[in-house]
């Protein structure tokens, strides 16, 4: 759901199966040729980038794990790029971003595109901000940060969660920062083009790991 600053979707990670690792990532931009230039990604073309993102994901994520994707999965020719999700290991949860066709901010075609994203392997699709437990405390997960952008102007302000001092896991800003105040960017551009395990993020939240991890 859209977060108007008063309400967020809630999903607790308490009780996840023993031996299962939970991961977070964002901003894969599968099939998006221009993102290579925008973010200086080390790939020759979109095909090479897609292959590397899939390989690096599957190098660390096991089939029994869970991965939260905080938006912006696939662009380009969506009929070709979105099905790449089927190749990715794990139970996949999407918190929709502005470049996802199933994002509520697009208004038109929401039901149709939600079905399309589910058909390629997303077990859950959320809108707005979602509460999850990380390192024994509740944090928010959303595509958008409280403040800041990958561009010079702040976009989609009405879809951002209200900053009430809680830690926020997010994407959207690409390579602008890894940690900014109590905002943690889980996007691939600052984490070696692979998902981040929740234990690493919990270490940051609980002050046990430096922001530069």
Long-range contacts (C-beta under 8 A, 24 or more apart in sequence): 1-104, 1-126, 1-127, 1-128, 2-104, 2-105, 2-127, 2-128, 2-159, 3-128, 3-129, 3-142, 3-159, 3-160, 3-161, 3-162, 5-161, 5-162, 6-162, 8-128, 8-129, 8-130, 8-131, 8-140, 8-161, 9-126, 9-127, 9-128, 9-129, 9-130, 9-131, 10-130, 10-131, 11-124, 11-126, 11-130, 11-131, 11-132, 12-131, 12-132, 12-133, 13-132, 13-133, 13-134, 13-198, 14-133, 16-66, 17-64, 19-64, 20-64, 20-65, 20-66, 21-61, 21-62, 21-65, 21-66, 21-197, 21-198, 21-199, 22-65, 22-66, 22-67, 22-68, 22-197, 22-198, 23-60, 23-61, 23-65, 23-66, 23-67, 23-68, 23-90, 23-195, 23-196, 23-197, 23-198, 24-67, 24-68, 24-70, 24-141, 24-169, 24-186, 24-195, 24-196, 24-198, 24-201, 25-57, 25-67, 25-68, 25-69, 25-70, 25-186, 25-187, 25-188, 25-191, 25-194, 25-195, 25-196, 26-69, 26-70, 26-71, 26-72, 26-97, 26-143, 26-170, 26-171, 26-172, 26-185, 26-186, 26-187, 26-188, 27-70, 27-71, 27-72, 27-97, 27-171, 27-172, 27-174, 27-187, 27-188, 27-189, 28-53, 28-69, 28-72, 28-73, 28-74, 28-188, 29-72, 29-73, 29-74, 29-75, 29-99, 30-73, 30-74, 30-75, 30-76, 30-81, 30-82, 30-84, 30-85, 31-74, 31-75, 31-76, 31-77, 31-78, 31-80, 31-81, 31-84, 32-74, 32-75, 32-76, 32-81, 33-76, 35-75, 35-174, 38-150, 38-174, 39-174, 39-175, 39-189, 40-175, 41-189, 41-193, 46-76, 50-81, 50-84, 52-193, 53-188, 53-193, 54-84, 54-87, 54-88, 56-192, 56-193, 56-194, 57-88, 57-89, 57-194, 57-195, 58-87, 58-88, 58-89, 59-194, 60-194, 60-195, 60-197, 61-88, 61-89, 61-90, 61-195, 62-89, 62-90, 63-89, 63-90, 64-90, 64-91, 65-89, 65-90, 65-91, 66-90, 66-91, 66-92, 66-93, 67-91, 67-92, 67-93, 67-195, 68-93, 68-94, 68-95, 68-132, 68-141, 68-169, 69-93, 69-94, 69-95, 69-122, 70-95, 70-97, 70-141, 70-142, 70-143, 70-169, 70-170, 70-171, 70-186, 70-187, 71-95, 71-96, 71-97, 71-98, 71-99, 71-100, 71-103, 71-143, 71-171, 71-172, 72-97, 72-98, 72-99, 72-100, 72-143, 72-171, 72-172, 73-97, 73-99, 73-100, 73-117, 74-100, 75-99, 82-116, 82-117, 82-120, 83-120, 85-117, 85-120, 85-121, 85-122, 86-120, 86-121, 88-121, 91-123, 92-121, 92-122, 92-123, 93-122, 93-123, 93-124, 93-125, 93-126, 94-122, 94-124, 94-125, 94-126, 95-126, 95-127, 95-128, 95-129, 95-130, 95-141, 95-142, 95-143, 96-125, 96-126, 96-127, 96-143, 97-143, 97-144, 97-171, 97-172, 98-143, 98-144, 98-155, 98-156, 98-159, 98-172, 103-127, 104-128, 105-156, 105-159, 128-159, 128-161, 129-161, 129-168, 132-169, 134-167, 134-169, 134-198, 134-201, 134-202, 134-205, 135-198, 135-201, 135-202, 135-203, 135-205, 135-206, 136-202, 136-206, 137-167, 137-205, 137-206, 138-166, 139-166, 139-167, 139-168, 139-169, 139-205, 140-166, 140-167, 140-168, 140-169, 141-168, 141-169, 141-170, 142-168, 142-169, 142-170, 143-170, 143-171, 143-172, 144-170, 144-171, 144-172, 145-170, 145-172, 145-173, 145-180, 145-183, 145-185, 146-183, 147-183, 148-173, 148-176, 148-177, 148-180, 148-183, 149-173, 149-176, 150-174, 150-176, 167-205, 169-201, 178-211, 178-212, 179-204, 179-211
